[in-house]
Amino acid sequence: MSQTIWSNSMPFRLTNLQGSNAVLEHDERRLYLTRREDSNLWEVYLKNFEDVEVDEIVQLAFQAIFTTLPIIKGEVTLKWEPLASYKGKLTLPVFFNEEQGCISTDRMAFWQIATPWITNKQPEWPLSYLPNQKIRRPNAPKPGTILYERFIPSLNETLSFVALDIDQHLQYFHEWQNNPRVSHFWTETGNWDQHRDYLLKLQSDPHAYAVIGCFNEQPFGYFEVYWVPEDRIAPFAQPWHTHDRGFHALVGNEHFRGPHRVPVWLSSITHMLFLDDSRTQRILLEPRNDNKKFIDYLIAENYCKRLEFDFPHKRAAFMEITRTMFFSCLGPRI
């Protein structure tokens, strides 16, 4: 058995995983993991890692364990001899027991560490208000910015979310919105200029921005992510928190449809929004109530249908997942 595990900067081939030992290989580098019997303590041995930062080593080891052994519960501990020499260099939010020469974390905490999946993370804005009493939001990501990127072992593909660039992505938005399957729920059919105007208007909206989803850099879907307090869902989301988020989604590329892919991108965009701001405690959606297939996918990913309500243009299902629910249920699909 082997699969690929990405560190911050390079791919490693994971081999010999038999529940108690594993080897991660990249060129001449080797990271050996050996599990002590009947425990969650793993001993680490490194070969040719002298030029690799300790954060990258730790993230790689924990990722290998948590992604390949979903049955592991509780706290996982890593121990290796020269760990004490890294004092002051380890910046990841994991527990460092200097006395015993080991570090530890659990699955729930690990998946809340943004590195390496969000490489362009901006500082979290302090809570403040505009003169009109609306919450001051950070600027939307620069068009073309990679917002999230993660290798998916089950697909042997890399999933990414990219801030929409109108010049580069309008063709996909135009084609997908005119697909009868999509327009049945989105009702945004139109010509080239109408769709450009739609995206330009969204670009000037401080509470939302557009995202393109890709598998191996091939666009498959369109997303709009938003802040709940300024969105039309806000009156139904009471009491809302200042950093609640939500999104709209469509898959337009027929090649990337299917039940083996939906849980991957659905859990990943949820993961991205929780990582984007640590104060976000809920992700909310309002799909059309008759969109049973999508609602069933959401429920399978631990979203809860709280209620039904009426917008002027549709009857909607109020779907919710909390940070605790998402990360305590294994995190994103792998």
C-alpha positions as CSV (number, residue, x, y, z in Angstrom):
1,M,0.0,0.0,0.0
2,S,1.3,3.5,-0.9
3,Q,-0.1,7.0,-1.3
4,T,1.1,10.5,-1.6
5,I,1.3,12.9,1.4
6,W,2.2,16.5,0.7
7,S,4.2,18.5,3.2
8,N,4.3,22.3,2.9
9,S,6.7,22.1,-0.1
10,M,7.1,18.6,-1.5
11,P,5.3,15.3,-2.1
12,F,6.2,12.2,0.0
13,R,5.3,8.6,-0.9
14,L,3.9,6.9,2.1
15,T,4.6,3.2,2.2
16,N,4.6,0.2,4.6
17,L,1.7,1.5,6.6
18,Q,0.5,-1.5,8.6
19,G,-1.1,0.2,11.6
20,S,2.2,0.3,13.5
21,N,4.9,1.6,11.2
22,A,5.2,3.8,8.1
23,V,7.9,5.3,5.8
24,L,7.6,8.7,4.1
25,E,10.0,9.1,1.1
26,H,11.0,12.0,-1.1
27,D,14.3,11.6,-3.1
28,E,16.9,10.7,-0.4
29,R,14.7,11.9,2.5
30,R,13.1,9.3,4.8
31,L,10.8,9.8,7.7
32,Y,10.2,6.6,9.7
33,L,7.2,6.3,12.0
34,T,6.9,3.4,14.5
35,R,4.0,3.1,16.8
36,R,4.5,1.8,20.3
37,E,2.3,-1.2,21.1
38,D,-1.2,-0.4,22.5
39,S,-0.6,3.4,22.5
40,N,-0.8,6.5,20.4
41,L,2.9,7.3,20.8
42,W,4.9,7.2,17.6
43,E,8.7,7.3,17.5
44,V,10.2,9.3,14.7
45,Y,13.5,8.8,12.9
46,L,14.7,11.2,10.2
47,K,17.2,10.8,7.4
48,N,18.4,13.7,5.3
49,F,16.0,16.3,6.8
50,E,18.6,18.7,7.9
51,D,17.4,21.5,5.7
52,V,13.7,21.0,6.5
53,E,12.0,23.3,9.0
54,V,10.6,21.5,12.1
55,D,7.1,22.8,11.5
56,E,7.1,21.0,8.1
57,I,8.3,17.8,9.7
58,V,5.7,17.8,12.4
59,Q,2.9,18.7,10.0
60,L,4.0,15.9,7.7
61,A,4.1,13.2,10.4
62,F,0.7,14.1,11.9
63,Q,-0.9,14.3,8.5
64,A,0.4,10.9,7.6
65,I,-1.1,9.4,10.8
66,F,-4.5,11.2,10.7
67,T,-5.2,10.8,7.0
68,T,-4.3,7.1,6.8
69,L,-5.6,5.9,10.1
70,P,-9.1,7.4,10.7
71,I,-9.7,4.9,13.5
72,I,-7.2,6.6,15.7
73,K,-8.9,8.4,18.6
74,G,-7.6,10.8,21.2
75,E,-4.3,12.5,21.4
76,V,-1.4,11.4,19.2
77,T,2.2,11.9,20.4
78,L,5.4,12.1,18.4
79,K,8.8,11.5,20.0
80,W,12.3,11.7,18.6
81,E,15.7,12.2,20.1
82,P,16.8,15.7,18.8
83,L,13.4,17.3,19.5
84,A,14.8,19.4,22.3
85,S,17.2,21.1,19.9
86,Y,14.1,22.6,18.1
87,K,13.1,24.6,21.1
88,G,12.0,28.1,20.0
89,K,11.7,27.0,16.3
90,L,8.4,25.1,16.5
91,T,5.6,27.5,15.8
92,L,2.7,25.1,15.0
93,P,0.0,25.1,17.7
94,V,0.8,21.7,19.2
95,F,1.7,20.7,22.7
96,F,5.5,20.6,23.2
97,N,6.6,18.6,26.3
98,E,10.2,19.6,26.6
99,E,10.8,17.4,29.6
100,Q,9.8,14.2,27.8
101,G,11.0,15.3,24.4
102,C,7.7,14.8,22.6
103,I,4.9,16.8,20.9
104,S,1.2,16.0,20.7
105,T,-2.1,17.0,19.2
106,D,-5.5,15.4,18.4
107,R,-7.4,15.0,15.2
108,M,-9.8,17.9,15.9
109,A,-6.9,20.3,16.6
110,F,-4.8,19.2,13.7
111,W,-7.4,19.9,11.0
112,Q,-7.8,23.4,12.4
113,I,-4.1,24.3,11.6
114,A,-4.2,26.2,8.3
115,T,-0.8,25.2,7.1
116,P,-0.2,23.9,4.4
117,W,-3.7,24.0,2.9
118,I,-4.1,27.8,3.1
119,T,-0.8,29.4,2.0
120,N,-2.1,33.0,1.5
121,K,-3.9,33.4,4.8
122,Q,-4.3,37.0,5.7
123,P,-4.2,38.3,9.3
124,E,-7.6,38.1,11.0
125,W,-9.2,41.6,11.1
126,P,-10.2,42.9,14.5
127,L,-13.9,43.3,15.0
128,S,-15.0,46.9,14.2
129,Y,-17.9,48.7,12.6
130,L,-18.5,51.2,9.8
131,P,-20.4,54.4,10.4
132,N,-23.6,52.7,9.2
133,Q,-23.1,50.1,11.9
134,K,-22.3,47.3,9.4
135,I,-19.3,45.1,10.3
136,R,-16.0,46.1,8.6
137,R,-15.0,43.2,6.5
138,P,-11.5,42.5,5.0
139,N,-11.1,43.1,1.3
140,A,-11.9,40.2,-1.0
141,P,-8.9,38.1,-2.1
142,K,-7.1,39.3,-5.2
143,P,-8.4,37.6,-8.4
144,G,-6.5,34.5,-9.2
145,T,-5.3,33.9,-5.6
146,I,-5.1,30.3,-4.5
147,L,-7.3,30.2,-1.4
148,Y,-7.0,26.5,-0.5
149,E,-5.2,23.6,-1.9
150,R,-5.1,20.0,-0.8
151,F,-4.1,16.7,-2.3
152,I,-6.9,14.1,-2.1
153,P,-5.5,10.6,-1.8
154,S,-8.9,8.9,-2.6
155,L,-9.0,10.6,-6.0
156,N,-5.2,10.9,-6.6
157,E,-5.9,14.6,-7.5
158,T,-5.3,18.0,-6.1
159,L,-8.3,20.1,-5.1
160,S,-8.0,23.9,-5.1
161,F,-10.2,26.9,-4.6
162,V,-9.2,30.1,-6.5
163,A,-10.5,33.6,-6.2
164,L,-12.5,34.2,-9.4
165,D,-10.7,36.2,-12.1
166,I,-13.4,37.6,-14.5
167,D,-11.0,37.7,-17.5
168,Q,-10.0,34.1,-16.9
169,H,-13.1,32.5,-15.5
170,L,-16.1,34.3,-17.1
171,Q,-16.3,31.7,-19.9
172,Y,-16.9,28.9,-17.3
173,F,-19.5,31.0,-15.4
174,H,-21.3,31.8,-18.6
175,E,-21.4,28.2,-19.9
176,W,-22.4,26.7,-16.6
177,Q,-25.2,29.2,-15.8
178,N,-26.8,28.4,-19.2
179,N,-26.8,24.7,-18.5
180,P,-30.4,23.7,-17.9
181,R,-29.4,21.5,-15.0
182,V,-27.8,24.5,-13.3
183,S,-30.3,27.2,-14.3
184,H,-33.1,25.1,-12.8
185,F,-31.8,26.0,-9.3
186,W,-29.8,29.2,-10.0
187,T,-32.1,30.9,-12.5
188,E,-29.2,33.0,-13.8
189,T,-29.3,32.3,-17.6
190,G,-28.1,35.2,-19.7
191,N,-25.7,36.4,-22.3
192,W,-22.0,37.2,-22.0
193,D,-22.4,40.8,-21.0
194,Q,-25.1,40.0,-18.4
195,H,-22.9,37.5,-16.8
196,R,-19.9,39.9,-16.8
197,D,-22.1,42.5,-15.1
198,Y,-23.3,39.9,-12.5
199,L,-19.7,39.2,-11.5
200,L,-18.6,42.8,-11.6
201,K,-21.5,43.6,-9.2
202,L,-20.4,40.8,-6.9
203,Q,-16.9,42.1,-7.0
204,S,-18.0,45.4,-5.4
205,D,-20.0,43.7,-2.7
206,P,-18.0,43.7,0.6
207,H,-19.9,40.8,2.1
208,A,-19.2,38.2,-0.5
209,Y,-16.8,37.1,-3.3
210,A,-16.7,34.4,-6.0
211,V,-14.5,31.3,-6.1
212,I,-13.7,28.8,-8.7
213,G,-13.1,25.1,-7.7
214,C,-10.5,23.1,-9.5
215,F,-9.4,19.5,-9.7
216,N,-5.8,19.3,-10.9
217,E,-6.2,22.9,-12.0
218,Q,-9.2,22.1,-14.2
219,P,-12.2,24.2,-13.2
220,F,-15.2,22.2,-12.1
221,G,-17.5,24.5,-10.1
222,Y,-18.5,28.0,-9.0
223,F,-19.0,29.2,-5.4
224,E,-20.1,32.4,-3.7
225,V,-18.9,32.7,-0.1
226,Y,-20.4,35.3,2.1
227,W,-20.6,36.7,5.7
228,V,-24.0,35.8,7.2
229,P,-24.8,39.0,9.1
230,E,-24.9,41.1,5.9
231,D,-26.6,38.4,3.8
232,R,-30.3,37.8,3.1
233,I,-30.2,34.7,5.3
234,A,-29.4,36.8,8.4
235,P,-33.0,37.3,9.6
236,F,-33.5,33.5,9.7
237,A,-30.1,32.9,11.4
238,Q,-30.9,34.6,14.7
239,P,-29.0,34.7,16.9
240,W,-26.1,35.0,14.4
241,H,-22.5,35.4,15.3
242,T,-20.4,38.2,13.7
243,H,-18.2,35.7,11.9
244,D,-20.7,33.1,10.7
245,R,-20.1,32.2,7.0
246,G,-22.0,30.6,4.2
247,F,-21.7,29.7,0.5
248,H,-23.6,28.9,-2.7
249,A,-22.4,26.2,-5.0
250,L,-22.7,24.7,-8.4
251,V,-20.8,22.0,-10.3
252,G,-20.8,22.9,-14.0
253,N,-18.1,20.6,-15.4
254,E,-19.9,17.3,-16.2
255,H,-16.6,15.4,-16.0
256,F,-16.2,16.2,-12.3
257,R,-19.7,15.3,-11.1
258,G,-20.5,12.2,-9.1
259,P,-21.0,10.9,-5.5
260,H,-17.3,10.2,-5.1
261,R,-16.4,13.9,-5.6
262,V,-19.2,15.8,-3.9
263,P,-18.2,14.9,-0.3
264,V,-14.6,15.9,-1.1
265,W,-15.3,19.4,-2.4
266,L,-18.2,20.0,0.0
267,S,-16.2,19.2,3.1
268,S,-13.2,21.1,1.7
269,I,-14.9,24.4,1.1
270,T,-16.4,24.0,4.6
271,H,-12.8,23.4,5.9
272,M,-11.6,26.4,4.0
273,L,-14.1,28.8,5.5
274,F,-13.4,27.5,9.1
275,L,-9.7,28.0,8.5
276,D,-10.1,31.4,7.0
277,D,-11.1,32.9,10.3
278,S,-10.8,31.1,13.6
279,R,-13.7,33.0,15.0
280,T,-16.1,31.4,12.5
281,Q,-18.3,29.0,14.5
282,R,-21.0,28.2,12.0
283,I,-21.4,27.6,8.2
284,L,-24.9,28.2,6.9
285,L,-26.6,27.4,3.6
286,E,-30.0,28.0,2.2
287,P,-30.5,25.6,-0.8
288,R,-33.9,25.4,-2.4
289,N,-36.0,23.0,-0.4
290,D,-36.7,20.7,-3.4
291,N,-33.0,20.3,-4.1
292,K,-33.2,17.0,-2.2
293,K,-30.0,15.5,-3.7
294,F,-27.8,18.4,-2.5
295,I,-29.5,18.5,0.9
296,D,-28.9,14.8,1.3
297,Y,-25.2,15.4,0.5
298,L,-25.1,18.1,3.1
299,I,-26.7,15.9,5.8
300,A,-24.2,13.1,4.9
301,E,-21.4,15.7,5.7
302,N,-22.9,16.4,9.1
303,Y,-24.9,19.5,8.2
304,C,-28.2,19.7,10.0
305,K,-31.5,20.9,8.5
306,R,-32.8,23.3,11.1
307,L,-35.9,24.6,9.4
308,E,-37.6,25.7,6.2
309,F,-38.4,29.3,5.3
310,D,-39.6,31.4,2.5
311,F,-37.6,33.9,0.4
312,P,-39.6,35.9,-2.3
313,H,-38.1,33.6,-5.0
314,K,-38.0,30.2,-3.3
315,R,-38.7,28.1,-0.3
316,A,-35.4,27.3,1.3
317,A,-33.9,24.8,3.7
318,F,-31.8,26.2,6.5
319,M,-28.7,24.0,6.7
320,E,-26.0,24.4,9.4
321,I,-22.8,22.9,10.6
322,T,-20.8,24.1,13.6
323,R,-17.1,24.2,14.0
324,T,-17.2,21.6,16.8
325,M,-19.4,19.2,14.7
326,F,-17.2,19.5,11.6
327,F,-13.8,19.0,13.3
328,S,-15.0,16.4,15.8
329,C,-16.4,14.3,12.9
330,L,-12.9,13.7,11.3
331,G,-12.6,17.0,9.3
332,P,-12.4,17.1,5.5
333,R,-12.7,14.1,3.3
334,I,-9.4,12.5,2.2
